[in-house]
Amino acid sequence: MKKELLPLIKKYGKIPSINILREIGRNDIEGAIISIYGSYRAVAKAMSIDYNNYQKPQRFWQDIKNIEEELKPVIEKYGYIPGKSELKKIGKEGVVAAIETYHKSIKQICALLGVDYKPSKKTNRHWLTEENIKNELEIVLNKLGKFPTADDLRKQKLHGLLKGILNIYGSFQNAAIKFGFVIPENKPKGYWKKLSNVLSELEFFVAKYGKIPSCKILEKEKPIIMYAVRNYHGGMQNIKNEYWKKFNN
């Protein structure tokens, strides 16, 4: 795999995207990345390839002095360091990914450098644009090393991103495919008998509708949830009580 990828990395400056691989007829590499490794980050790690910037020397991004040098033009221009989305828009995707991967946060980096951090506030309209969803998702992907679940986003308080994914792509499965990731459809044995799993599945629908939807809607969009509710968890009223108890704590 590495022998096949290195010439392409030298040509494109990074591991080529799924779309590029398809355009140049290298579906074999695409298939290997997805089926064997599961993600671009995983294949890069397995081959000791710097996912963020192939041309940087090893451990380049772990050194805060290099982060400072990369951000110096931004600091000189703005007098502060803007948020992640703004940095990506001005061509600093590699720095953002490096901070997310090797350091705690941009805010922490700013504190260490003695520079103000001024991220822009995201309005509801921000999450209606596919480009914004893509930018925010890539940050999470770099941090987690995998495609996030609704629960991952909720734990990080990224409720806007969660809603945006559902609005733009319709489902996490569709978004994952768009980004070249695969989320297994099959649930492990006993999955639906666990109350916590049913409550997590409901999070998708709460984000989509702003409330727990009716039994009719669930029956139409994901009947397995209603089967689990009726057969394992005492009915919808009990599920509602347990849901709000969990997420209000």
SVG drawing of the C-alpha trace seen along z (x, -y; Angstrom):
<svg xmlns="http://www.w3.org/2000/svg" viewBox="-48 -44 60 55">
<polyline fill="none" stroke="black" stroke-width="0.4" points="0.0,0.0 2.7,-2.5 4.6,-1.8 1.4,-2.6 0.6,-5.7 3.9,-7.5 4.0,-8.5 0.5,-9.9 1.3,-11.8 4.3,-13.4 2.1,-14.4 -0.8,-15.8 1.1,-16.8 -1.2,-14.6 -3.0,-11.3 -5.4,-11.8 -9.1,-12.0 -11.6,-9.3 -12.8,-11.5 -9.3,-11.9 -8.6,-8.2 -11.8,-7.5 -10.9,-10.1 -7.4,-8.5 -8.9,-5.0 -7.3,-3.8 -10.5,-2.2 -8.2,0.5 -6.5,-1.9 -9.9,-3.4 -11.2,0.0 -8.1,1.0 -8.3,-2.2 -11.9,-1.7 -12.0,2.1 -8.7,2.6 -8.0,-0.6 -11.4,-2.3 -10.2,-5.9 -7.4,-8.0 -6.0,-8.8 -5.7,-5.1 -3.8,-4.3 -1.6,-7.3 -0.8,-6.2 -0.2,-2.6 2.3,-3.8 3.9,-6.5 2.7,-9.1 1.9,-12.6 -1.8,-12.9 -1.9,-16.7 1.1,-17.6 3.3,-15.0 6.2,-17.4 6.7,-18.4 9.4,-16.5 8.4,-13.9 7.1,-15.5 7.1,-18.9 3.7,-19.8 4.4,-18.7 6.8,-21.6 4.9,-24.7 7.6,-26.9 6.6,-25.5 3.0,-26.2 3.9,-29.8 5.9,-30.2 3.0,-29.0 0.6,-31.3 2.9,-34.4 1.5,-35.8 -2.0,-35.4 -1.1,-37.2 0.6,-40.0 -2.4,-40.5 -5.2,-40.3 -3.5,-41.1 -5.1,-37.9 -5.8,-34.3 -9.3,-33.7 -11.4,-30.6 -10.9,-27.2 -13.2,-27.9 -11.6,-31.3 -8.1,-29.7 -9.2,-27.1 -10.6,-29.7 -7.3,-31.5 -5.3,-28.3 -4.3,-27.2 -6.0,-23.8 -2.8,-22.0 -2.2,-24.1 -5.8,-23.6 -5.5,-19.8 -2.2,-19.7 -3.5,-21.6 -6.5,-19.3 -4.2,-16.2 -1.2,-17.1 -2.3,-19.8 -5.3,-20.5 -7.0,-23.3 -6.4,-26.6 -7.4,-28.5 -4.5,-26.7 -2.0,-27.6 -3.1,-31.2 -2.6,-31.3 0.9,-29.8 1.8,-32.3 0.3,-35.3 -2.1,-36.1 -5.8,-36.8 -8.2,-34.1 -11.3,-35.5 -13.5,-32.8 -16.5,-34.0 -19.9,-33.1 -21.8,-30.6 -25.4,-31.5 -28.1,-29.1 -27.4,-30.0 -23.8,-28.8 -25.0,-25.2 -27.1,-25.5 -24.0,-25.6 -22.4,-22.3 -18.9,-23.9 -19.2,-24.9 -20.5,-21.5 -17.5,-19.9 -15.0,-22.2 -16.3,-21.6 -16.6,-17.8 -13.0,-17.6 -11.9,-19.2 -13.8,-16.5 -12.4,-13.8 -8.9,-14.9 -9.5,-14.9 -11.3,-11.5 -9.6,-9.7 -13.0,-8.3 -16.3,-9.5 -18.3,-10.8 -21.6,-9.5 -24.4,-11.7 -23.3,-10.9 -19.7,-12.0 -21.0,-15.4 -23.3,-15.7 -20.5,-15.0 -18.4,-17.8 -21.5,-20.1 -21.5,-20.4 -25.3,-20.4 -25.2,-22.8 -23.0,-20.4 -25.2,-17.5 -28.3,-19.3 -26.3,-20.5 -25.3,-17.0 -28.9,-15.9 -30.1,-18.9 -27.4,-18.7 -26.9,-14.9 -30.1,-13.5 -28.2,-11.0 -24.8,-10.2 -24.5,-7.3 -24.9,-9.5 -22.4,-12.0 -19.9,-9.2 -20.1,-7.9 -19.6,-11.4 -16.4,-11.7 -15.2,-8.2 -15.9,-6.5 -18.0,-3.4 -20.3,-3.0 -21.5,0.6 -25.3,1.0 -25.4,4.2 -25.9,3.8 -24.3,6.3 -26.5,8.9 -28.6,7.5 -28.0,3.9 -31.7,2.9 -32.3,4.5 -30.0,1.9 -31.9,-1.2 -28.9,-3.5 -28.6,-2.4 -32.3,-3.3 -31.9,-6.7 -28.8,-7.4 -30.6,-6.4 -33.4,-8.8 -30.9,-11.6 -30.9,-11.7 -34.6,-12.3 -34.6,-14.8 -32.0,-16.8 -34.0,-16.5 -37.4,-17.4 -36.5,-19.4 -38.4,-16.9 -39.0,-13.2 -41.1,-12.5 -44.4,-10.6 -44.6,-6.8 -46.0,-7.2 -42.9,-9.0 -40.5,-6.6 -42.5,-3.6 -42.1,-5.1 -38.4,-6.2 -36.9,-3.6 -39.3,-0.8 -36.7,1.1 -36.7,-1.6 -40.5,-1.2 -40.1,2.6 -37.5,2.2 -39.6,-0.4 -42.6,1.9 -40.9,5.2 -38.0,4.4 -38.6,1.0 -42.1,0.7 -43.6,-1.6 -43.0,-5.1 -44.0,-7.0 -41.4,-5.2 -38.8,-5.9 -39.7,-9.6 -39.3,-9.7 -35.9,-8.0 -34.7,-10.1 -35.4,-13.5 -34.0,-12.1 -30.7,-11.2 -30.2,-14.4 -31.4,-16.7 -28.8,-15.4"/>
</svg>
